[in-house]
Amino acid sequence: MVSHDLSPTLHVSNIVAKAHKRSAAIVPSLVEMLTYLFVPTLHNIRPIVQHDSVVWSPYTVKDIDNIESVQRRFTKRLPGFGALTYAERLRRLDIPSLELRRLRADQFLGDRL
């Protein structure tokens, strides 16, 4: 999706809504599962918010926070993780933030050119 000013905000809002919907459909059936089974489910949601992100990479704090909210909400729903900060949840699950994954992908692409 492209807006008149070529801002990725409309695209970001669209993919975040789609990722939240998929997460909401998956989470209720998995809440009783152990955490180590829950994290691979996150890999079904990440492609939505990361697809071609090197093309439309968000640059505003609002867009970055909006995208990050998908993983933030998903990890918060893990049993025993609700009271932890987002940084602590990522550390315990040993997963990077979506922003860090985008930066690494940009760097990898830049190194290959």
ROPAGU-307125 format. One record per residue (C-alpha): residue number from 1; x, y, z; residue in one letter. Coordinates in nm, 4 decimals, padded with zeros to 6 digits. Example, Ala and Ser with C-alpha at 12.3 -4.5 7.8 and 13.67 -1.06 7.14 Angstrom:
2
PT   k        x        y        z r
PT   1  01.2300 -00.4500  00.7800 A
PT   2  01.3670 -00.1060  00.7140 S
END
This chain:
113
PT   k        x        y        z r
PT   1  00.0000  00.0000  00.0000 M
PT   2  00.1337  00.3385 -00.0953 V
PT   3  00.0047  00.6714  00.0299 S
PT   4  00.0164  00.9991 -00.1596 H
PT   5  00.3258  01.1080  00.0351 D
PT   6  00.5012  00.7662  00.0005 L
PT   7  00.4923  00.7162  00.3761 S
PT   8  00.4776  00.3520  00.4925 P
PT   9  00.2331  00.4365  00.7743 T
PT  10 -00.0768  00.3055  00.5945 L
PT  11  00.1046 -00.0161  00.5036 H
PT  12  00.2337 -00.0563  00.8598 V
PT  13 -00.1153 -00.0100  01.0048 S
PT  14 -00.2558 -00.2672  00.7638 N
PT  15  00.0024 -00.5382  00.8360 I
PT  16 -00.0088 -00.4775  01.2108 V
PT  17 -00.3868 -00.5232  01.2094 A
PT  18 -00.3487 -00.8452  01.0089 K
PT  19 -00.0805 -00.9775  01.2458 A
PT  20 -00.2900 -00.8928  01.5549 H
PT  21 -00.5865 -01.0788  01.4032 K
PT  22 -00.3773 -01.3879  01.3353 R
PT  23 -00.2303 -01.3715  01.6850 S
PT  24 -00.5763 -01.3370  01.8395 A
PT  25 -00.6903 -01.6456  01.6499 A
PT  26 -00.3920 -01.8546  01.7568 I
PT  27 -00.3340 -01.7514  02.1174 V
PT  28 -00.6512 -01.8790  02.2871 P
PT  29 -00.5853 -02.2347  02.1766 S
PT  30 -00.2237 -02.2185  02.2868 L
PT  31 -00.2427 -02.0442  02.6221 V
PT  32 -00.2369 -02.3753  02.8062 E
PT  33  00.0703 -02.4975  02.6177 M
PT  34  00.4189 -02.4675  02.7537 L
PT  35  00.6260 -02.1660  02.6550 T
PT  36  00.8697 -02.3664  02.4449 Y
PT  37  00.5793 -02.4665  02.2205 L
PT  38  00.4393 -02.1152  02.2157 F
PT  39  00.7440 -01.9352  02.0763 V
PT  40  00.7540 -02.1272  01.7440 P
PT  41  00.3991 -02.0041  01.6883 T
PT  42  00.5421 -01.6526  01.6791 L
PT  43  00.7152 -01.7563  01.3588 H
PT  44  00.3710 -01.7779  01.1928 N
PT  45  00.3064 -01.4116  01.2711 I
PT  46  00.6463 -01.2522  01.2063 R
PT  47  00.6346 -01.2981  00.8256 P
PT  48  00.3336 -01.0673  00.8093 I
PT  49  00.5185 -00.7749  00.9660 V
PT  50  00.8547 -00.8500  00.8064 Q
PT  51  00.7637 -00.9264  00.4466 H
PT  52  00.9696 -00.6966  00.2210 D
PT  53  01.0499 -00.4727  00.5168 S
PT  54  01.3740 -00.3638  00.3495 V
PT  55  01.1558 -00.1895  00.0901 V
PT  56  00.9095 -00.0135  00.3179 W
PT  57  01.1248  00.0004  00.6335 S
PT  58  00.9512  00.2252  00.8844 P
PT  59  01.1376  00.5333  00.9974 Y
PT  60  00.8960  00.7048  01.2342 T
PT  61  00.8817  00.6086  01.6001 V
PT  62  00.5032  00.5687  01.5669 K
PT  63  00.5375  00.3092  01.2885 D
PT  64  00.8222  00.1245  01.4608 I
PT  65  00.6253  00.1062  01.7879 D
PT  66  00.3136 -00.0039  01.5987 N
PT  67  00.4989 -00.2949  01.4375 I
PT  68  00.6725 -00.3862  01.7614 E
PT  69  00.3317 -00.3983  01.9360 S
PT  70  00.2569 -00.7268  01.7572 V
PT  71  00.5454 -00.9125  01.9203 Q
PT  72  00.5055 -00.7161  02.2457 R
PT  73  00.1431 -00.8272  02.2826 R
PT  74  00.2146 -01.1841  02.1734 F
PT  75  00.4974 -01.2368  02.4236 T
PT  76  00.3004 -01.0738  02.7047 K
PT  77  00.0305 -01.3396  02.6696 R
PT  78  00.2735 -01.6210  02.7441 L
PT  79  00.2024 -01.7872  03.0778 P
PT  80  00.4188 -01.6255  03.3462 G
PT  81  00.5441 -01.3450  03.1199 F
PT  82  00.2667 -01.0880  03.1685 G
PT  83  00.4361 -00.8998  03.4524 A
PT  84  00.7757 -00.8788  03.2809 L
PT  85  00.8951 -00.5855  03.0748 T
PT  86  00.9191 -00.6343  02.6995 Y
PT  87  01.3001 -00.6312  02.7121 A
PT  88  01.2995 -00.8970  02.9838 E
PT  89  01.0536 -01.1137  02.7892 R
PT  90  01.2773 -01.0969  02.4814 L
PT  91  01.5828 -01.1816  02.6914 R
PT  92  01.4161 -01.4823  02.8553 R
PT  93  01.2792 -01.6106  02.5256 L
PT  94  01.6116 -01.5415  02.3528 D
PT  95  01.4492 -01.3609  02.0602 I
PT  96  01.5381 -01.0203  01.9116 P
PT  97  01.3011 -00.7302  01.8725 S
PT  98  01.1417 -00.6858  01.5317 L
PT  99  01.3306 -00.3586  01.4902 E
PT 100  01.6629 -00.5351  01.5483 L
PT 101  01.5662 -00.8050  01.2981 R
PT 102  01.4892 -00.5352  01.0380 R
PT 103  01.8207 -00.3609  01.1049 L
PT 104  02.0085 -00.6898  01.0667 R
PT 105  01.8267 -00.7637  00.7401 A
PT 106  01.9130 -00.4147  00.6104 D
PT 107  02.2751 -00.4639  00.7076 Q
PT 108  02.2872 -00.8085  00.5459 F
PT 109  02.1393 -00.6706  00.2259 L
PT 110  02.3832 -00.3786  00.2293 G
PT 111  02.6787 -00.6148  00.2758 D
PT 112  02.5698 -00.8205 -00.0233 R
PT 113  02.5478 -00.5253 -00.2624 L
END
